[in-house]
Amino acid sequence: MSELPFTIEPLGQHDRSGFSCGRDPLDHYFERQVSQDIRRRITACYVAVCNASNQVAGFYTLSAAQISVTQLPDRFKKNLPRYPSVPAVRIGRLAIDIKFQGQGLGSTLLINAIYRSIRADIAAYAVIVDAKDDAAIAFYRHHGFLDLNAQERTLVVPLAQFAKAFSLFDA
Ligand SMILES: CC(C)(COP(=O)(O)OP(=O)(O)OC[C@H]1O[C@@H](n2cnc3c(N)ncnc32)[C@H](O)[C@@H]1OP(=O)(O)O)[C@@H](O)C(=O)NCCC(=O)NCCS
């Protein structure tokens, strides 16, 4: 089997200075702030490293979150207990360096984040994402995310719909 082109691993001593996804606030956050948020346990961060060049090609962040049940799309509410809120995992940021965009890496990191959320020892009902602009909203909708009611630019997808597919990998 041929070697995969990227390794996905927790952010460590990687060189972050050259990373550019085309959105300055995301680049700035990744270069200057993410380490501090990790130290303070505000977020976890995972990077995709290009095996050929050792460059960071993309990253995403994960944090614990909570969703008010009233904000969920109606179709998700049916089988839930009568709790006011449900636990979730937030993908706060996800970005691919311009040099690596359009090659499927954004999808790969999104699936990796969902897989990690399903495999975690602490249960979460859904993944939510904070989309930074209309293009990001379109990216997440393309992957089956729906808008959270009354919370602009936040989208949601329940994890149960992926759990069965991922259980095949774990069998
Ligand atoms: C949005 C982003 C993560 C996409 O990453 P990417 O590696 O270029 O995307 P991929 O090559 O994995 O695309 C996978 C699929 O998503 C689709 N897609 C990509 N960007 C899209 C967009 N803006 N709108 C709709 N669909 C999109 C692709 O057409 C592709 O579809 P297919 O699998 O049916 O062929 C990347 O462009 C990026 O980092 N942008 C700047 C930062 C940003 O907006 N981050 C998200 C919010 S925090």
The ligand as a MOL file (V3000), in Angstrom:
LIG
                    3D

  0  0  0     0  0            999 V3000
M  V30 BEGIN CTAB
M  V30 COUNTS 48 50 0 0 0
M  V30 BEGIN ATOM
M  V30 1 C -12.7720 25.8810 3.3890 0
M  V30 2 C -11.4860 25.0370 3.2870 0
M  V30 3 C -11.1940 24.4470 4.6660 0
M  V30 4 C -11.7010 23.9000 2.2800 0
M  V30 5 O -10.5460 23.0800 2.2360 0
M  V30 6 P -10.0420 22.4110 0.8640 0
M  V30 7 O -8.9460 21.4640 1.2080 0
M  V30 8 O -9.7390 23.4720 -0.1210 0
M  V30 9 O -11.3570 21.6280 0.4050 0
M  V30 10 P -11.4240 20.1500 -0.1880 0
M  V30 11 O -10.4800 20.0470 -1.3520 0
M  V30 12 O -11.2450 19.1720 0.9170 0
M  V30 13 O -12.9210 20.1040 -0.6980 0
M  V30 14 C -13.7240 19.0070 -0.3790 0
M  V30 15 C -15.0960 19.1960 -0.9600 0
M  V30 16 O -15.6470 20.4170 -0.4410 0
M  V30 17 C -16.0390 21.2620 -1.5170 0
M  V30 18 N -15.7480 22.6370 -1.1260 0
M  V30 19 C -14.5300 23.1720 -0.8440 0
M  V30 20 N -14.6750 24.4770 -0.5130 0
M  V30 21 C -15.9940 24.7420 -0.6200 0
M  V30 22 C -16.7760 25.9070 -0.4330 0
M  V30 23 N -16.2370 27.0590 -0.0260 0
M  V30 24 N -18.1150 25.8180 -0.6480 0
M  V30 25 C -18.6950 24.6650 -1.0160 0
M  V30 26 N -18.0090 23.5100 -1.2170 0
M  V30 27 C -16.6790 23.5640 -1.0180 0
M  V30 28 C -15.1900 20.8280 -2.6930 0
M  V30 29 O -15.8370 21.1480 -3.9040 0
M  V30 30 C -15.1130 19.3290 -2.4800 0
M  V30 31 O -16.3130 18.7200 -2.9290 0
M  V30 32 P -16.3620 17.1790 -3.4460 0
M  V30 33 O -15.7340 16.3470 -2.3680 0
M  V30 34 O -17.8130 16.9100 -3.6160 0
M  V30 35 O -15.5550 17.1740 -4.6990 0
M  V30 36 C -10.2720 25.8720 2.7670 0
M  V30 37 O -10.6180 26.4560 1.5430 0
M  V30 38 C -9.8110 26.9560 3.7300 0
M  V30 39 O -8.9620 26.7160 4.5900 0
M  V30 40 N -10.3430 28.1930 3.5630 0
M  V30 41 C -9.9390 29.3190 4.3840 0
M  V30 42 C -10.3020 29.1430 5.8460 0
M  V30 43 C -11.7650 28.8180 6.1080 0
M  V30 44 O -12.6650 29.3830 5.5050 0
M  V30 45 N -11.9880 27.8510 7.0700 0
M  V30 46 C -13.3170 27.3340 7.4190 0
M  V30 47 C -13.9720 28.0740 8.5140 0
M  V30 48 S -13.1140 28.1950 10.0350 0
M  V30 END ATOM
M  V30 BEGIN BOND
M  V30 1 1 1 2
M  V30 2 1 2 3
M  V30 3 1 2 4
M  V30 4 1 2 36
M  V30 5 1 4 5
M  V30 6 1 5 6
M  V30 7 2 6 7
M  V30 8 1 6 8
M  V30 9 1 6 9
M  V30 10 1 9 10
M  V30 11 2 10 11
M  V30 12 1 10 12
M  V30 13 1 10 13
M  V30 14 1 13 14
M  V30 15 1 14 15
M  V30 16 1 15 16
M  V30 17 1 15 30
M  V30 18 1 16 17
M  V30 19 1 17 18
M  V30 20 1 17 28
M  V30 21 1 18 19
M  V30 22 1 18 27
M  V30 23 2 19 20
M  V30 24 1 20 21
M  V30 25 1 21 22
M  V30 26 2 21 27
M  V30 27 1 22 23
M  V30 28 2 22 24
M  V30 29 1 24 25
M  V30 30 2 25 26
M  V30 31 1 26 27
M  V30 32 1 28 29
M  V30 33 1 28 30
M  V30 34 1 30 31
M  V30 35 1 31 32
M  V30 36 2 32 33
M  V30 37 1 32 34
M  V30 38 1 32 35
M  V30 39 1 36 37
M  V30 40 1 36 38
M  V30 41 2 38 39
M  V30 42 1 38 40
M  V30 43 1 40 41
M  V30 44 1 41 42
M  V30 45 1 42 43
M  V30 46 2 43 44
M  V30 47 1 43 45
M  V30 48 1 45 46
M  V30 49 1 46 47
M  V30 50 1 47 48
M  V30 END BOND
M  V30 END CTAB
M  END
